[in-house]
Amino acid sequence: MTKTSPPALTKRERQILDVLYRRRRATVSEVQNAIGLGGNSTVRAQLRVLEHKGHVRHIEQGLRYIYMPTVPRHEASAAAMKHVVETFFQGSSTRALAALLAIEDPGLPEDVRQTLAASVHRVLAFRR
C-alpha cells in the first residue's frame, strides 16, 4: 500500500506550519504573533484549512485549541523537495543538486563543493 502525501501548501500555510514545527504546538494567538498575520479569524481559518488537508491537528485545552503538525518535519521537507524537483527540474534530482551547488554557501567548504560539483557533472555527462 502506498502512502499518499497531504495536499500541497500555499505560502501562508507553509509559514504557519513552520511556526508549528519550531514551537511543536501553538495556539491561534501564538501563530498570529509569530507571523504577524491579520486577525485571529484569519489564522483560525488557515489552521482549519491545514487541518482539513491533513497537515495539522488540534487538541482542546480549556477554551483554547492547541495546534500541532501531524507529519514529522523531515517527511514534510522530503515531500516539499520532491515537489520542487518535479516542478522545476523535470524530476531530476541531479539537476536540482547542480542548481543548489551553484548557490553560494559560505558554510560549505570549497573542496567539498568542488567534489560534489564534479560528481554531479559526471552524472549529467553520463546521462547524455
N, C-alpha and C positions, 0 to 999 in steps of 0.2 A: 504494500500500500504506500503510495507516495504522499508526502506531506505537502500541503499547499501553503503558500505564503499569504499573510494578510495583504489586503489591497494596498497599492502604493500610497504614499503620503504627500500632502501638499507641503509647501514651505512652512506655513504656520503650524501645521501638525507636527512636522519634524522639530520645530522649535519647542513646542510643548512637550513632546516626547523626550527631547534632550534634557529638559528640566527634570522630568520624572526619572530618567536614568541617573542623572547626577545626584538627585536627592533620595532616590529609591522609592519615595512616596511623597505626595504633596496634596494640599487642599487647593481648591479653586483660587483662593486669595494668594497662596504661595506661588502658584504658577503665574498668575497675573502680575505679581510684583517682580518675578524673575525675568519676565519677557516684556513687561511694560505694555501689555495688550489691553485695549479698551476696558469696558466694564466687566463685572463678574458674569453677566449673562452671556457675553461673547465667549469667554473662556469656558463656561459651563457647556455651551452649545458645541464648541470644538471638542471638548472632552467626551461628550455624548457620541459625537461622530467617531472619534477614535475608539470608543468602547464598541460601537456598532461594527466597526471594521476589524475588531479583534486585537487591537494594539494595547489597550489598557483595560483595567477592571477597577472596580471601586469596592470599598467596604464602608459601612456607616459607623461613625463614631459620634454618638450623641446626635446633634443636628447637622453635623458636617459629613461630607463624603470625602474619603481619602482615596486618591487615585494612585495606581501603580502600573508599571508596564507588565504585559503578560508574556512577552518574549524576551529572553536574555539579550543583553546588548550585543554580544558577539554574533548571535543569529540575525539580529536586525541589521547589523552592519554588513554581514555577508550578503543578505538579501538586497540591500541598497547597492552594494558594489556590483552585484550581478546585474542589477537593473542598469547601472551606469555603463557597464561593459557591453551589454546588449544594445543599449540605446545609442551610444556614441562611438563604439569601437567594433561594430559588426560582430559582436560576440567573441572577439579575440582578446583574451587576457594578456597575450604578448604585446599587442598594440597598446593596451591600456597601461601596461608596465612601462613600455617605451615612453609614453606620454608623461607618466609620473617621474621617470628619470630625467626628463627634460626640464622639470621644475626644479629650481634651485632650492636646496635644503641644507642650511648651514649645519644641521645636526648629523648629516650623513657624510662620513669621511670620504674624501675624493677617491681613494684607492678602491673602496667598496663600490662607490657609484660607477667607477670605470669598469670594474669587474662585472657588475650587473648589466651595464650598458653593452659590454662586449658579448655577454651571454644572450641578451635579447637580440642583438644584431645577428648573431649566428643562427638563432632560431628563425628569425624573419627571413634570412637568406636561404635557409634550408627549406622553408615553406614555399618559396617562389619557384 
